[in-house]
Amino acid sequence: MADDRIQAYAEALFAVASAEGPLAEVEDELFRVAQVIKGNDELRDKLGDPHIPAATRQQIVVDLLGGRAAPATVNLVALVVGNGRVRDLPAIVDVLVAKSAARAEKEVAEVRSAIELSDDQKSRLAAALGTATGKQVEVKVIVDPSIQGGLVTQIGDTVIDGSIKRRLDQLKNAL
């Protein structure tokens, strides 16, 4: 039942994002918001608290994202929060991203980096991953300072770990 709800929300968000504005921009913003919510327990708890009125939770979303994200993104996140599904947002967005990539006949590469990547770096990385996999690749970057440097890339079930953290762990184990 939960998977059906997530699928239904993802399809609805996809339809609205496609109709309301540049799909790639809204999709990328939704992905970033979902990662922030996934990584911030306090924010997730506040936005998911059933004791706080839905309008107040939605206003928190508007206050946080207003001016920083496209209006379609703000409205979609507020809709999910208002319906009490903030904990499902990362899963909903994952389905939406996969649906969008499939529509464009691309694979999604989730890339963890210690720092934000420039557009040029993302496009070069997408080209390199495309060459390695033989598929068109869309890169979604998650900033994760815990990896200390380098990149950790996941495409489907394949993980390529080129992080400094992994190298340090290997060196520590070797010593």
C-alpha positions in Angstrom: 0.0 0.0 0.0 2.8 2.4 0.9 4.5 1.7 -2.4 1.3 2.5 -4.3 1.0 5.8 -2.5 4.6 6.7 -3.2 4.1 5.7 -6.9 0.9 7.8 -7.1 2.5 10.8 -5.5 5.5 10.5 -7.8 3.3 10.3 -10.9 1.3 13.3 -9.7 4.3 15.4 -9.0 5.9 14.4 -12.3 2.7 15.5 -14.2 2.6 18.8 -12.4 6.4 19.4 -12.7 6.1 18.7 -16.5 3.2 21.1 -16.9 4.3 23.9 -14.6 7.8 24.6 -15.8 11.2 23.3 -16.8 11.0 19.7 -15.7 14.8 19.3 -15.2 15.0 22.4 -12.9 12.0 21.3 -10.8 13.2 17.7 -10.6 16.7 18.9 -9.5 15.3 21.2 -6.9 13.0 18.4 -5.6 15.9 16.1 -5.4 17.9 18.6 -3.4 15.0 19.4 -1.0 14.5 15.6 -0.5 18.1 15.1 0.4 18.0 18.0 2.9 14.9 16.6 4.5 16.4 13.1 4.5 19.5 14.4 6.3 17.9 16.7 8.8 16.0 14.9 11.5 14.9 18.2 13.2 13.4 19.6 10.0 11.8 16.3 9.0 10.2 16.0 12.5 8.9 19.5 12.4 7.5 19.2 8.9 6.0 15.8 9.8 4.5 16.7 13.2 0.8 16.0 13.1 0.3 18.3 16.1 1.3 21.3 14.0 -1.4 22.5 11.6 -0.9 21.7 8.0 -1.0 25.4 7.0 1.8 26.1 9.5 4.0 23.3 8.1 3.3 24.5 4.6 4.3 28.0 5.6 7.6 26.7 6.9 8.2 25.2 3.4 7.3 28.5 1.8 9.6 30.4 4.2 12.5 28.1 3.6 12.2 27.7 -0.2 10.6 30.9 -1.3 12.9 32.8 -3.6 15.4 29.9 -3.6 13.4 27.5 -5.7 10.9 27.6 -8.6 7.3 28.2 -7.5 6.3 24.8 -8.8 8.9 23.2 -6.5 7.7 25.1 -3.5 4.1 24.2 -4.2 4.9 20.5 -4.7 6.9 20.3 -1.5 4.2 22.2 0.4 1.5 19.8 -1.0 3.4 16.7 0.2 4.1 18.3 3.6 0.5 19.4 3.9 -0.7 15.9 3.2 1.5 14.5 6.0 3.9 12.7 3.6 7.1 14.5 4.3 8.8 11.2 5.4 7.9 9.7 2.1 9.3 12.7 0.1 12.8 11.2 -0.6 11.2 8.0 -1.9 8.6 9.9 -3.9 11.4 12.0 -5.5 13.5 8.9 -6.2 10.6 7.5 -8.2 10.0 10.8 -9.9 13.7 11.1 -10.9 13.7 7.5 -12.2 10.5 8.2 -14.2 12.0 11.4 -15.7 15.2 9.6 -16.6 13.3 6.7 -18.2 11.3 9.2 -20.2 14.6 10.7 -21.5 16.1 7.2 -22.0 18.8 7.9 -19.4 20.2 6.3 -16.3 20.4 8.2 -13.1 23.8 8.4 -11.4 23.7 9.5 -7.7 27.0 11.1 -7.0 28.2 12.0 -3.5 30.9 14.7 -3.4 32.5 16.5 -0.5 31.8 19.8 -2.3 29.3 21.1 -4.8 30.2 20.4 -8.4 30.1 23.0 -11.2 27.9 22.5 -14.2 31.0 21.8 -16.3 32.2 19.1 -13.8 28.7 17.5 -13.8 28.6 17.4 -17.6 32.1 15.9 -17.9 31.3 13.4 -15.2 28.1 12.5 -17.1 30.1 12.0 -20.3 32.7 9.8 -18.5 30.0 7.7 -16.9 28.2 7.4 -20.2 31.3 6.2 -21.8 31.9 3.7 -19.0 28.3 2.3 -19.0 27.4 2.7 -22.7 24.2 4.6 -21.6 23.2 8.3 -21.4 23.7 9.3 -17.8 22.0 12.1 -15.7 24.1 13.1 -12.7 22.4 14.0 -9.4 24.9 15.4 -6.9 24.6 15.0 -3.1 27.0 17.1 -1.1 28.4 14.8 1.7 31.4 16.2 3.6 31.9 12.9 5.3 33.5 11.4 2.3 36.3 14.0 2.7 37.1 14.2 -1.0 36.7 12.4 -4.3 33.4 10.9 -5.4 31.1 8.0 -4.6 28.9 7.2 -7.6 25.9 4.8 -7.7 24.2 3.8 -11.0 21.6 1.2 -10.3 23.3 -1.5 -8.3 26.8 -0.5 -9.3 28.8 1.6 -6.8 32.1 3.3 -7.7 33.8 4.5 -4.6 36.7 6.9 -5.3 36.4 8.7 -2.0 39.3 9.8 0.2 37.5 8.3 3.2 37.6 4.8 1.5 41.2 5.2 0.7 42.1 6.3 4.2 40.1 3.3 5.6 42.0 1.0 3.3 45.3 2.5 4.4 44.4 2.2 8.0 43.4 -1.5 7.5 46.7 -2.2 5.7 48.7 -0.7 8.6 
